[in-house]
Every structure is written in C-alpha cells, then in structure tokens.
C-alpha cells in the first residue's frame, strides 16, 4: 500500500487549512497513494480557543475533506476538533474514503511539560482500526505515542499499519524523544508506523526551546515493523509518499514474536 505523509503547518483559519488538505490529497493521488495522513490539529492549530471552531463530523470542514477523498479515491486521515459535553471539545481524527467512514478521539491527553490539554479537551475511549484496501490501519494521536498498549491493541485488532498524526511540542530533548518513540512503538507492536507531525511554524526557531502551545517540530517518519527508519522529512512542510509492504510485517512477527510471547 502506498501512503502519503502530508506534513504541513496549520493556521488559525479552518478554510485555509481545508484548501491545503485538498491540494495535498490531489497531489498524493497523482503519486498513487491510497492513504493520505495529515497531522493532528490540521483543522486549526493549537494555541487558539478550540470551542468556537469545533464542528461535528457532518459539518462543513469534515464534508470538505470527505469531498476530496471521494473525488480522488484516496482515504484521508486528518486531525480536527469536534464538540464534546460540558463545553469541551474532542481531539478527533476524521477517517474518510472509499468504503471508510470512522473517527478516533484521542485517548491520552497531553497533560505534560506544562500544557494541560484536559482543561479543554475530553478524552476518547475507543480503539479504532480501519480497513484500507484490505490492510488493517490503526489510529493514534500525538501523546498516544508514549503508551505502547494502544499500538499493541491495533495489532491485536488485525492492523499491520498504525498512523500517528501529531503536533509535537518543542522543548529540551523533545525531538530526540520523538525519534526514539516512533521507532519503539513500531517495534513494540511490529507494525508499520506512519507518524505525521505539524511542521515547525518558524523554521528559524530552536526546537529545543519550548513554545506556549504544541505547534509542531516536523520530522514526520515512516518506520518499518523492525523499528528502522524507512523515510523521514525535515522540519519544513513537505509531502512524503512511500510504499508499505504488509507482508514484511508478517515476516517480522514470525521472526520476533513479541505479540505471541507476551505474558502480561
């Protein structure tokens, strides 16, 4: 299966971001991609009030994504915000395309490094996997990366690919942690991992210096089921199209049967 990792910098304008999604999906389709993955918070970046911009899954922003997925025949996964009870929002991944219509609400909220996502965002509880052209694909978001159980749950549900849209926060050691964790999660669950981050909004900024809100450091990556980096971007907006060999995941699982050998 061919996957497009669509690294971009979201603005505060959902319409502007939707236009960028349309452009990237069409480009991914021209390059033969069957799955296009966008970052967390593609609809609107962190650092602004999310309640006023949150929309339901049948709202205009999601319908716009749905339209370009139908136009191109590409399954799209993109981060947005949907209304939740008690005035909060859900940090939602919309997944839409041929035979695919689902969503994932981020389970693990980013209450770390001085940021409290749970103040305004309601946690999800459902593990979500998709069937994209016969390939099982699990959904996770950003801070979920620090919790290996979710990726093993994807594998247990039949996924051989996990996708991880993110808006990874800058700060001391954070980029190094990203590189380590994306490889570790692929290896933990023996899955292909497509980790797609927001690109750094200021290309001159030092990624070791924290920002007020997690707005991204880029370095989206495709990791093989053996934990090796197969392709990786830098910090700037860019599209990466790469092929995933589903049978390789099965070969790795036979060689290193960590899923079968679990005792806890």
C-alpha positions as CSV (number, residue, x, y, z in Angstrom):
1,X,0.0,0.0,0.0
2,X,1.2,3.5,-0.9
3,X,0.9,6.1,1.9
4,X,1.3,9.8,1.7
5,X,2.6,11.6,4.8
6,X,1.3,15.1,4.5
7,X,3.4,17.3,6.7
8,X,2.0,20.9,7.0
9,X,1.8,23.9,9.3
10,X,-1.9,24.6,10.1
11,X,-3.0,28.2,10.6
12,X,-5.8,29.5,12.7
13,X,-8.2,29.5,9.7
14,X,-10.0,26.2,9.0
15,X,-10.9,27.3,5.5
16,X,-7.3,27.9,4.7
17,X,-6.3,24.6,6.2
18,X,-9.0,22.8,4.2
19,X,-7.7,24.3,1.0
20,X,-4.2,22.9,1.9
21,X,-5.7,19.5,2.6
22,X,-7.4,19.4,-0.8
23,X,-4.2,20.4,-2.6
24,X,-2.1,17.7,-0.8
25,X,-4.7,14.9,-1.3
26,X,-4.9,15.6,-5.0
27,X,-1.1,15.6,-5.2
28,X,-0.9,12.3,-3.2
29,X,-3.5,10.8,-5.6
30,X,-1.4,11.8,-8.6
31,X,1.6,9.9,-7.0
32,X,-0.5,6.8,-6.5
33,X,-1.2,7.0,-2.7
34,X,-4.2,5.1,-1.4
35,X,-3.9,6.6,2.1
36,X,-3.1,10.3,2.9
37,X,-2.3,11.1,6.6
38,X,-2.3,14.7,7.9
39,X,-1.2,16.0,11.3
40,X,-3.1,16.4,14.5
41,X,-5.0,19.7,14.6
42,X,-5.0,20.1,10.8
43,X,-8.3,21.9,11.0
44,X,-6.9,24.6,13.2
45,X,-3.6,24.7,15.2
46,X,-3.3,24.7,19.0
47,X,-2.9,27.9,20.8
48,X,-6.3,29.4,20.0
49,X,-9.7,28.8,21.7
50,X,-10.9,25.5,20.2
51,X,-14.6,25.6,21.3
52,X,-15.6,28.2,18.8
53,X,-14.1,26.4,15.8
54,X,-15.1,22.8,16.7
55,X,-17.5,21.2,14.2
56,X,-19.4,17.9,14.1
57,X,-18.3,15.2,11.8
58,X,-21.0,16.2,9.4
59,X,-20.0,19.9,9.5
60,X,-18.6,21.8,6.6
61,X,-14.9,21.2,7.4
62,X,-15.3,17.4,7.5
63,X,-17.6,17.5,4.5
64,X,-14.8,19.3,2.6
65,X,-12.3,16.5,3.5
66,X,-14.9,13.9,2.6
67,X,-15.5,15.5,-0.8
68,X,-11.8,15.5,-1.8
69,X,-11.5,11.9,-0.6
70,X,-14.4,10.9,-2.8
71,X,-13.1,12.9,-5.7
72,X,-9.7,11.2,-5.6
73,X,-10.5,7.8,-4.2
74,X,-7.9,8.3,-1.5
75,X,-8.6,7.5,2.1
76,X,-7.8,10.6,4.2
77,X,-6.9,10.8,8.0
78,X,-6.8,14.3,9.3
79,X,-7.0,15.9,12.7
80,X,-9.9,18.2,13.7
81,X,-11.9,19.2,16.8
82,X,-15.5,18.1,17.4
83,X,-17.9,19.3,20.1
84,X,-17.9,17.3,23.4
85,X,-20.1,17.5,26.6
86,X,-19.6,20.2,29.3
87,X,-18.2,22.8,26.8
88,X,-15.1,20.8,25.9
89,X,-14.0,19.5,22.5
90,X,-12.7,16.1,21.4
91,X,-9.3,15.9,19.6
92,X,-10.6,13.9,16.7
93,X,-9.1,12.1,13.7
94,X,-11.5,12.0,10.8
95,X,-11.0,9.0,8.6
96,X,-12.9,9.0,5.3
97,X,-12.5,7.5,1.9
98,X,-13.7,4.6,-0.4
99,X,-15.5,2.2,2.0
100,X,-14.1,4.0,5.0
101,X,-16.0,6.3,7.4
102,X,-14.9,6.5,11.0
103,X,-13.3,8.7,13.6
104,X,-10.9,8.4,16.6
105,X,-11.0,10.6,19.7
106,X,-7.5,11.0,21.3
107,X,-7.4,8.7,24.4
108,X,-4.3,10.0,26.1
109,X,-4.5,13.8,26.7
110,X,-1.3,15.9,26.7
111,X,-1.1,16.9,30.4
112,X,2.6,17.2,30.3
113,X,5.5,19.7,30.0
114,X,3.4,22.5,31.4
115,X,0.5,22.1,29.0
116,X,-3.0,20.8,30.1
117,X,-4.9,19.5,27.2
118,X,-7.6,18.0,29.5
119,X,-8.6,21.5,30.6
120,X,-10.4,22.0,27.3
121,X,-10.4,18.5,25.6
122,X,-12.4,15.4,26.6
123,X,-10.6,12.1,26.3
124,X,-11.8,9.4,24.0
125,X,-12.0,5.7,25.0
126,X,-12.4,3.7,21.8
127,X,-9.6,1.9,19.9
128,X,-10.1,2.4,16.2
129,X,-8.8,0.4,13.3
130,X,-9.8,0.7,9.6
131,X,-9.7,-1.5,6.6
132,X,-8.0,0.4,3.7
133,X,-7.8,-1.7,0.6
134,X,-7.7,-4.9,2.8
135,X,-4.9,-3.5,5.0
136,X,-5.7,-3.0,8.7
137,X,-4.8,0.5,9.9
138,X,-4.9,1.7,13.5
139,X,-5.4,5.3,14.6
140,X,-3.5,7.1,17.3
141,X,-2.7,10.8,18.0
142,X,0.5,12.5,19.3
143,X,0.7,11.9,23.1
144,X,-0.7,8.4,22.5
145,X,2.9,7.7,21.2
146,X,4.1,7.3,24.8
147,X,1.6,4.5,25.5
148,X,2.7,1.2,23.8
149,X,-0.5,-0.6,24.8
150,X,-2.5,1.3,22.2
151,X,-0.3,0.2,19.4
152,X,-0.4,-3.4,20.5
153,X,-4.2,-3.1,20.6
154,X,-4.0,-2.1,17.0
155,X,-2.0,-5.2,16.2
156,X,-4.4,-7.4,18.2
157,X,-7.3,-5.9,16.1
158,X,-5.5,-7.0,12.9
159,X,-3.7,-3.9,12.0
160,X,-0.3,-4.1,10.3
161,X,0.0,-0.3,10.0
162,X,-0.5,2.4,12.6
163,X,-0.9,6.1,11.7
164,X,0.0,8.8,14.2
165,X,-1.0,12.4,13.4
166,X,0.8,14.8,15.8
167,X,1.5,18.3,16.8
168,X,4.7,17.5,18.8
169,X,5.7,20.2,21.2
170,X,9.2,21.8,21.0
171,X,11.4,21.7,24.1
172,X,14.6,20.3,25.5
173,X,15.1,16.7,24.2
174,X,11.6,16.6,22.6
175,X,12.8,16.0,19.1
176,X,15.1,13.2,20.2
177,X,12.2,11.7,22.1
178,X,10.1,11.8,19.0
179,X,12.7,9.9,17.0
180,X,13.1,7.3,19.8
181,X,9.4,6.8,20.4
182,X,8.2,6.4,16.8
183,X,10.8,3.6,16.4
184,X,10.0,2.0,19.7
185,X,6.2,1.9,19.1
186,X,6.7,0.3,15.7
187,X,9.0,-2.3,17.2
188,X,6.7,-2.9,20.3
189,X,3.8,-3.9,18.1
190,X,5.6,-5.0,14.9
191,X,3.6,-2.6,12.8
192,X,4.5,-0.1,10.2
193,X,4.2,3.4,11.8
194,X,3.4,6.5,9.7
195,X,4.0,9.4,12.1
196,X,2.9,12.7,10.6
197,X,3.7,15.9,12.5
198,X,2.9,19.5,12.1
199,X,5.8,21.2,10.5
200,X,7.6,23.9,12.6
201,X,5.8,27.2,12.1
202,X,9.1,29.1,12.4
203,X,11.8,27.4,10.5
204,X,14.4,29.5,12.3
205,X,13.2,28.6,15.8
206,X,15.3,26.4,18.0
207,X,13.3,23.1,18.5
208,X,14.9,22.8,22.0
209,X,13.1,26.0,23.2
210,X,9.5,25.3,24.4
211,X,6.6,27.0,22.8
212,X,3.4,28.1,24.6
213,X,1.3,25.5,22.7
214,X,2.4,22.4,20.8
215,X,2.7,23.6,17.3
216,X,5.0,21.1,15.8
217,X,8.6,20.3,15.0
218,X,8.1,18.3,11.8
219,X,10.3,15.2,11.1
220,X,7.4,13.0,10.1
221,X,8.6,9.5,9.5
222,X,7.7,6.1,8.1
223,X,9.1,3.4,10.4
224,X,9.3,-0.3,9.5
225,X,7.9,-3.1,11.7
226,X,11.5,-3.9,12.7
227,X,11.9,-0.4,14.1
228,X,14.1,1.0,11.3
229,X,13.5,4.4,9.8
230,X,12.5,3.9,6.1
231,X,11.9,7.6,5.3
232,X,11.8,10.9,7.2
233,X,11.2,14.5,6.5
234,X,12.8,17.6,8.0
235,X,11.1,20.5,9.8
236,X,9.5,22.2,6.8
237,X,6.2,21.5,5.1
238,X,6.6,18.6,2.6
239,X,4.8,15.6,1.2
240,X,6.4,12.1,1.5
241,X,4.9,9.2,-0.5
242,X,6.2,5.8,0.3
243,X,5.2,2.1,-0.1
244,X,4.4,-0.2,2.8
245,X,5.0,-3.9,2.4
246,X,2.3,-5.5,4.5
247,X,3.9,-9.0,4.2
248,X,7.0,-7.6,5.8
249,X,5.1,-7.1,9.0
250,X,4.1,-10.7,9.0
251,X,7.7,-11.8,8.4
252,X,8.9,-9.7,11.3
253,X,6.2,-11.1,13.5
254,X,7.3,-14.6,12.8
255,X,10.9,-13.7,13.5
256,X,10.3,-11.7,16.6
257,X,7.0,-12.9,18.0
258,X,6.7,-10.3,20.8
259,X,2.9,-10.2,20.4
260,X,2.6,-14.0,20.8
261,X,5.3,-14.1,23.6
262,X,3.6,-11.6,25.9
263,X,2.9,-12.8,29.5
264,X,1.3,-9.6,30.8
